[in-house]
Amino acid sequence: MSDTSSEPAKYVAEYLDGPLEGTTEHRYLENGAPEPRVTQYALVDGTDAMFEYVAGDTRTLNGEQFVRYSFDAKDSDPLQGQANANEESKQI
């Protein structure tokens, strides 16, 4: 049996929506707390894209802390096919 007291504390990040919807990952607590914002990077159609997520509800399940993160579209790179909120639609 190994001594885990010297290992940094972890939590599970649950991504509720956006490009990472339905995925989870283990992350390390920062100063004893989950990160309030998480930045993720991914290749989308061969281009690097940045996605911002904001922490929400937390819960403990089987002794492990879970934090739900919601997609922050306004601070993220736009996804292909996603309309620009500042652009007016053109009538044909």
N, CA and C atoms as a LAMMPS dump frame, in Angstrom:
ITEM: TIMESTEP
0
ITEM: NUMBER OF ATOMS
276
ITEM: BOX BOUNDS ff ff ff
-5.0000000000000000e+02 5.0000000000000000e+02
-5.0000000000000000e+02 5.0000000000000000e+02
-5.0000000000000000e+02 5.0000000000000000e+02
ITEM: ATOMS id mol type element x y z
1 1 1 N 0.849 -1.175 0
2 1 2 C 0 0 0
3 1 3 C 0.895 1.239 0
4 2 1 N 0.635 2.187 -0.864
5 2 2 C 1.483 3.378 -0.955
6 2 3 C 0.91 4.506 -0.11
7 3 1 N 1.803 5.388 0.325
8 3 2 C 1.397 6.55 1.111
9 3 3 C 1.033 7.669 0.154
10 4 1 N -0.246 8.053 0.118
11 4 2 C -0.71 9.088 -0.815
12 4 3 C -0.717 10.473 -0.19
13 5 1 N -0.305 10.611 1.066
14 5 2 C -0.362 11.911 1.731
15 5 3 C 0.583 12.928 1.11
16 6 1 N 1.646 12.458 0.431
17 6 2 C 2.582 13.391 -0.189
18 6 3 C 2.183 13.747 -1.622
19 7 1 N 1.173 13.051 -2.164
20 7 2 C 0.71 13.349 -3.515
21 7 3 C -0.206 14.57 -3.488
22 8 1 N -0.125 15.428 -4.524
23 8 2 C -1.035 16.579 -4.585
24 8 3 C -2.485 16.11 -4.687
25 9 1 N -3.394 16.84 -4.073
26 9 2 C -4.816 16.488 -4.104
27 9 3 C -5.377 16.735 -5.504
28 10 1 N -6.264 15.843 -5.921
29 10 2 C -6.878 15.929 -7.251
30 10 3 C -8.382 16.08 -7.128
31 11 1 N -8.985 16.458 -8.241
32 11 2 C -10.437 16.47 -8.377
33 11 3 C -10.777 16.062 -9.799
34 12 1 N -12.045 15.783 -10.052
35 12 2 C -12.5 15.402 -11.384
36 12 3 C -13.243 16.581 -12.001
37 13 1 N -12.783 17.022 -13.162
38 13 2 C -13.455 18.082 -13.912
39 13 3 C -14.437 17.424 -14.875
40 14 1 N -15.71 17.832 -14.804
41 14 2 C -16.751 17.333 -15.697
42 14 3 C -17.148 18.466 -16.64
43 15 1 N -17.013 18.246 -17.949
44 15 2 C -17.362 19.275 -18.929
45 15 3 C -18.801 19.048 -19.397
46 16 1 N -19.678 20.018 -19.096
47 16 2 C -21.113 19.854 -19.325
48 16 3 C -21.561 20.152 -20.752
49 17 1 N -20.847 21.047 -21.443
50 17 2 C -21.29 21.453 -22.773
51 17 3 C -20.092 21.903 -23.594
52 18 1 N -20.358 22.463 -24.76
53 18 2 C -19.279 22.923 -25.626
54 18 3 C -18.544 21.766 -26.276
55 19 1 N -17.358 22.013 -26.811
56 19 2 C -16.617 20.987 -27.542
57 19 3 C -16.207 19.785 -26.678
58 20 1 N -16.072 19.966 -25.379
59 20 2 C -15.655 18.867 -24.498
60 20 3 C -16.838 18.208 -23.787
61 21 1 N -18.046 18.489 -24.223
62 21 2 C -19.254 17.984 -23.569
63 21 3 C -19.173 16.48 -23.309
64 22 1 N -19.48 16.099 -22.067
65 22 2 C -19.522 14.694 -21.705
66 22 3 C -18.188 14.08 -21.323
67 23 1 N -17.106 14.858 -21.367
68 23 2 C -15.797 14.313 -21.006
69 23 3 C -15.435 14.709 -19.573
70 24 1 N -14.515 13.944 -19.004
71 24 2 C -14.009 14.231 -17.663
72 24 3 C -12.497 14.077 -17.671
73 25 1 N -11.861 14.678 -16.681
74 25 2 C -10.422 14.502 -16.502
75 25 3 C -10.07 14.79 -15.054
76 26 1 N -8.99 14.175 -14.585
77 26 2 C -8.476 14.475 -13.25
78 26 3 C -7.565 15.691 -13.349
79 27 1 N -7.728 16.628 -12.41
80 27 2 C -6.907 17.84 -12.349
81 27 3 C -6.429 18.009 -10.918
82 28 1 N -5.344 18.744 -10.745
83 28 2 C -4.801 19.003 -9.412
84 28 3 C -5.421 20.263 -8.819
85 29 1 N -5.7 20.213 -7.516
86 29 2 C -6.178 21.397 -6.807
87 29 3 C -5.065 22.439 -6.785
88 30 1 N -5.423 23.695 -6.879
89 30 2 C -4.474 24.795 -6.775
90 30 3 C -4.731 25.522 -5.468
91 31 1 N -3.744 25.524 -4.584
92 31 2 C -3.894 26.126 -3.255
93 31 3 C -5.111 25.55 -2.526
94 32 1 N -5.329 24.236 -2.705
95 32 2 C -6.403 23.541 -2.008
96 32 3 C -7.781 23.693 -2.609
97 33 1 N -7.893 24.318 -3.779
98 33 2 C -9.207 24.548 -4.393
99 33 3 C -9.17 24.222 -5.887
100 34 1 N -10.318 23.853 -6.452
101 34 2 C -10.389 23.645 -7.903
102 34 3 C -10.18 24.963 -8.647
103 35 1 N -9.722 24.874 -9.865
104 35 2 C -9.522 26.068 -10.682
105 35 3 C -10.867 26.71 -11.027
106 36 1 N -10.993 28.033 -10.886
107 36 2 C -12.26 28.694 -11.227
108 36 3 C -12.512 28.724 -12.74
109 37 1 N -11.438 28.707 -13.531
110 37 2 C -11.522 28.684 -14.996
111 37 3 C -10.505 27.69 -15.517
112 38 1 N -10.871 26.998 -16.593
113 38 2 C -9.973 26.043 -17.235
114 38 3 C -9.887 26.408 -18.705
115 39 1 N -8.682 26.475 -19.231
116 39 2 C -8.464 26.719 -20.654
117 39 3 C -7.983 25.425 -21.286
118 40 1 N -8.647 25.005 -22.343
119 40 2 C -8.282 23.794 -23.065
120 40 3 C -7.97 24.173 -24.509
121 41 1 N -7.045 23.429 -25.113
122 41 2 C -6.677 23.65 -26.511
123 41 3 C -6.91 22.368 -27.295
124 42 1 N -7.352 22.521 -28.547
125 42 2 C -7.589 21.362 -29.397
126 42 3 C -7.401 21.765 -30.855
127 43 1 N -7.126 20.781 -31.69
128 43 2 C -7.065 21.008 -33.127
129 43 3 C -8.466 20.864 -33.685
130 44 1 N -8.934 21.885 -34.377
131 44 2 C -10.237 21.859 -35.023
132 44 3 C -10.005 22.168 -36.491
133 45 1 N -10.26 21.185 -37.339
134 45 2 C -10.024 21.327 -38.788
135 45 3 C -8.606 21.797 -39.08
136 46 1 N -7.624 21.251 -38.344
137 46 2 C -6.223 21.558 -38.577
138 46 3 C -5.745 22.873 -37.984
139 47 1 N -6.583 23.548 -37.233
140 47 2 C -6.225 24.83 -36.624
141 47 3 C -6.347 24.723 -35.113
142 48 1 N -5.365 25.289 -34.394
143 48 2 C -5.449 25.317 -32.933
144 48 3 C -6.624 26.178 -32.503
145 49 1 N -7.391 25.677 -31.535
146 49 2 C -8.521 26.431 -31
147 49 3 C -8.444 26.417 -29.478
148 50 1 N -8.841 27.529 -28.861
149 50 2 C -8.811 27.67 -27.403
150 50 3 C -10.252 27.683 -26.894
151 51 1 N -10.502 26.889 -25.843
152 51 2 C -11.827 26.801 -25.254
153 51 3 C -11.746 27.113 -23.777
154 52 1 N -12.596 28.023 -23.311
155 52 2 C -12.642 28.424 -21.903
156 52 3 C -13.841 27.777 -21.222
157 53 1 N -13.624 27.3 -20.009
158 53 2 C -14.685 26.713 -19.191
159 53 3 C -14.666 27.363 -17.815
160 54 1 N -15.857 27.518 -17.224
161 54 2 C -16.019 28.169 -15.929
162 54 3 C -16.585 27.156 -14.931
163 55 1 N -15.988 27.114 -13.731
164 55 2 C -16.428 26.185 -12.689
165 55 3 C -17.825 26.524 -12.205
166 56 1 N -18.561 25.482 -11.872
167 56 2 C -19.912 25.645 -11.334
168 56 3 C -20.081 24.789 -10.09
169 57 1 N -21.118 23.972 -10.081
170 57 2 C -21.433 23.116 -8.936
171 57 3 C -20.311 22.128 -8.63
172 58 1 N -20.153 21.83 -7.343
173 58 2 C -19.219 20.795 -6.922
174 58 3 C -19.984 19.764 -6.098
175 59 1 N -19.48 18.536 -6.091
176 59 2 C -20.069 17.481 -5.28
177 59 3 C -18.981 16.468 -4.963
178 60 1 N -19.233 15.67 -3.947
179 60 2 C -18.306 14.604 -3.57
180 60 3 C -19.007 13.277 -3.795
181 61 1 N -18.327 12.375 -4.5
182 61 2 C -18.872 11.067 -4.811
183 61 3 C -17.803 10.026 -4.515
184 62 1 N -18.109 9.088 -3.626
185 62 2 C -17.149 8.053 -3.232
186 62 3 C -15.827 8.656 -2.758
187 63 1 N -15.909 9.755 -2.034
188 63 2 C -14.727 10.393 -1.475
189 63 3 C -13.921 11.223 -2.464
190 64 1 N -14.41 11.374 -3.684
191 64 2 C -13.699 12.143 -4.71
192 64 3 C -14.506 13.383 -5.058
193 65 1 N -13.821 14.532 -5.176
194 65 2 C -14.493 15.793 -5.495
195 65 3 C -14.68 15.915 -7.004
196 66 1 N -15.897 16.297 -7.402
197 66 2 C -16.242 16.535 -8.8
198 66 3 C -16.628 18.001 -8.958
199 67 1 N -16.149 18.64 -10.031
200 67 2 C -16.483 20.032 -10.329
201 67 3 C -17.04 20.08 -11.746
202 68 1 N -18.208 20.705 -11.892
203 68 2 C -18.837 20.834 -13.206
204 68 3 C -18.402 22.134 -13.858
205 69 1 N -17.933 22.028 -15.1
206 69 2 C -17.477 23.196 -15.85
207 69 3 C -18.4 23.442 -17.037
208 70 1 N -18.762 24.703 -17.227
209 70 2 C -19.613 25.125 -18.342
210 70 3 C -18.789 25.889 -19.362
211 71 1 N -19.115 25.681 -20.622
212 71 2 C -18.423 26.316 -21.735
213 71 3 C -18.685 27.817 -21.739
214 72 1 N -17.629 28.607 -21.905
215 72 2 C -17.721 30.066 -21.99
216 72 3 C -17.432 30.462 -23.439
217 73 1 N -18.469 30.48 -24.258
218 73 2 C -18.311 30.722 -25.695
219 73 3 C -17.73 32.099 -26.004
220 74 1 N -18.092 33.116 -25.203
221 74 2 C -17.625 34.477 -25.522
222 74 3 C -16.117 34.639 -25.345
223 75 1 N -15.497 33.836 -24.476
224 75 2 C -14.052 33.92 -24.277
225 75 3 C -13.295 32.811 -24.997
226 76 1 N -13.99 32.023 -25.816
227 76 2 C -13.389 30.919 -26.561
228 76 3 C -13.293 31.263 -28.029
229 77 1 N -12.464 30.509 -28.743
230 77 2 C -12.398 30.671 -30.19
231 77 3 C -13.711 30.176 -30.8
232 78 1 N -14.188 30.823 -31.869
233 78 2 C -15.434 30.36 -32.495
234 78 3 C -15.222 29 -33.161
235 79 1 N -16.261 28.189 -33.133
236 79 2 C -16.216 26.893 -33.786
237 79 3 C -16.706 27.027 -35.211
238 80 1 N -16.215 26.156 -36.099
239 80 2 C -16.65 26.183 -37.493
240 80 3 C -18.156 26.011 -37.553
241 81 1 N -18.818 26.83 -38.325
242 81 2 C -20.259 26.751 -38.463
243 81 3 C -21.002 27.52 -37.38
244 82 1 N -20.259 28.099 -36.451
245 82 2 C -20.89 28.85 -35.368
246 82 3 C -21.047 30.297 -35.823
247 83 1 N -22.212 30.848 -35.633
248 83 2 C -22.489 32.22 -36.057
249 83 3 C -21.762 33.206 -35.153
250 84 1 N -21.333 34.321 -35.717
251 84 2 C -20.732 35.402 -34.959
252 84 3 C -21.864 36.211 -34.34
253 85 1 N -21.889 36.29 -33.025
254 85 2 C -22.981 36.967 -32.323
255 85 3 C -23.064 38.445 -32.659
256 86 1 N -21.961 39.056 -33.119
257 86 2 C -21.933 40.486 -33.432
258 86 3 C -22.259 40.785 -34.895
259 87 1 N -22.452 39.742 -35.677
260 87 2 C -22.688 39.913 -37.088
261 87 3 C -24.18 39.798 -37.377
262 88 1 N -24.717 40.738 -38.163
263 88 2 C -26.13 40.686 -38.525
264 88 3 C -26.334 39.702 -39.665
265 89 1 N -27.461 39.019 -39.65
266 89 2 C -27.741 38.082 -40.746
267 89 3 C -28.138 38.871 -41.982
268 90 1 N -27.847 38.303 -43.137
269 90 2 C -28.166 38.957 -44.41
270 90 3 C -29.362 38.261 -45.031
271 91 1 N -30.33 39.019 -45.437
272 91 2 C -31.508 38.464 -46.088
273 91 3 C -31.219 38.312 -47.562
274 92 1 N -31.67 37.212 -48.121
275 92 2 C -31.468 36.951 -49.561
276 92 3 C -32.712 37.29 -50.313
